[in-house]
Amino acid sequence: MTSRRHWPLLAVGLVSATVSLSVSVPLRESRHQPFDRNDFLAAMNRLHAYYMAPEGLQRPGGLSVDGSPDFVGIATWIFDVYLTCRSAGRSPDDAFGEVVAQITQSDEWKSKHPGEPSLTPAGCGAPPLDRNEFLQALLQLDAFYTADEGLQRPDGLSIGGNPDFVGIAAWIFDIYLNARLAGRSHQMAWNEVIAGIQATDEWKQKHADAAPSVRFAVIGDYGLAGDHAREVSDLVKGWNVDFIITTGDNNYPNGAASTIDTNIGQYYADFIFPYSGSFTSTATRNRFFPSLGNHDWETPGATPYLAYFTLPGNERYYDFVQTPVHFFAIDSDFNEPDGISASSVQAQWLQGKLSASTSSYRFVYMHHAPFSSAQNGSHATLQWPYKSWGASAVLAGHDHTYERIIRDGLPYFVNGSGGYALYAFGSPVAGSVVRYNADWGALLVEVDGKAATFKFITRGGVVVDTFSVPPHSSQ
């Protein structure tokens, strides 16, 4: 069996007093009724007993192998068979009967019951989710139980050598499974699990002094394969960031399907999930959150971009939380169906989301810069009242430079030096504090309870600018 410590951990991102979703996205109508954790708790206990029983697999440890839960067995029989039958409307007894019938078809059962007839499975159809996803969810939960940022239980999902069926039922079936069946993505379902665990007394007692923190990169106008894009990606990956956001123009020259994987995937495949490109990826959750640029829109409907990424909401503009930051990705292009003016549907969405946010930091990012001193200049249409709506900072690109501008106390960053040709500056706009166009680079942002610190760093490692933003309660 694979050691639990070799499996990737989940991002510990959300803090919530209740088990609620913090990433806003319309849910698809579920075709399934929510399942009760007690249903699966009883099924796992029955399977555990059958594994030990003389008429079963005659394993003394039941669903425990060398002191660790038999996650493969749980995934195979409880998820693939029992859940499928329950989803098809079969009763708990009928569903478990199907489990037993299928176990009797196995070579292991037949070897221990020579001459005895196997039962005939009736079948219940295809599983509602992929078994491998479910198996990984079990392994990730086990790893989070042992992790320093998790529940710090040395034995993970084992108690006294027996599987912790209560923990599995509570977090995998009650939270993760029902979230997935309700139409939420893998990552969003995991966010709910982590939020729920972090809301428990056990987690709070073990993290009484913990302050949530996050470390991320911002890249912009990077989407042209070549030395500059590669060097910036090497810089960013060397920071060991939790995730990456982009300020647009992800795929030069015209947002085509034929270039998107070469321009993005070859450098950032390990951050993209699900990843459908041709480069090697180790990603098990999405850690790449782009915004649309004008070059991404040059292919009608921005179809390659929307097909390549799996993002929250309508995927053109969306929000997500990585505690202690609430992020808002805006589509600043004139092709946006919901508009880009301060009175547009998109702007009204942002205003509502910002006003409702309880996060310590609220960062808005997009492609076209509301204010810029370089070639493309400022975009008046996008000069929305971000500060009065509750934003902590605004990030953009489009101009291939780095610039920091302070307007009415709100920092605006232009971060478009990710790989494409650099631009010249014109006359500085009001509030321009730092302007740089001598080399390519990216923003490193480190956030904790005291401050969010932005550093623009060149591909050669030179720190050009450092600026800190206080938490919202201090502004």
Secondary structure as UniProt FT lines:
FT   HELIX           4..6
FT   HELIX           37..52
FT   TURN            54..57
FT   TURN            60..63
FT   STRAND          64..65
FT   TURN            66..67
FT   STRAND          68..69
FT   HELIX           71..73
FT   HELIX           74..83
FT   HELIX           84..87
FT   TURN            88..89
FT   HELIX           92..103
FT   TURN            104..105
FT   HELIX           107..112
FT   TURN            114..115
FT   HELIX           131..146
FT   TURN            148..151
FT   TURN            154..157
FT   STRAND          158..159
FT   TURN            160..161
FT   STRAND          162..163
FT   HELIX           165..167
FT   HELIX           168..177
FT   HELIX           178..181
FT   TURN            182..183
FT   HELIX           186..198
FT   HELIX           201..206
FT   TURN            207..209
FT   STRAND          214..219
FT   HELIX           227..238
FT   TURN            239..240
FT   STRAND          243..246
FT   TURN            252..254
FT   HELIX           257..260
FT   HELIX           261..265
FT   HELIX           266..268
FT   HELIX           269..271
FT   STRAND          288..289
FT   TURN            294..295
FT   HELIX           296..298
FT   HELIX           300..302
FT   HELIX           303..308
FT   TURN            313..314
FT   STRAND          318..322
FT   TURN            323..324
FT   STRAND          325..329
FT   TURN            334..335
FT   TURN            337..338
FT   TURN            342..343
FT   HELIX           345..356
FT   STRAND          361..365
FT   TURN            375..376
FT   HELIX           380..382
FT   HELIX           386..389
FT   STRAND          393..396
FT   STRAND          402..407
FT   TURN            408..409
FT   STRAND          410..415
FT   TURN            430..431
FT   STRAND          432..436
FT   STRAND          441..447
FT   STRAND          452..458
FT   TURN            459..460
FT   STRAND          463..469
FT   HELIX           472..474
//
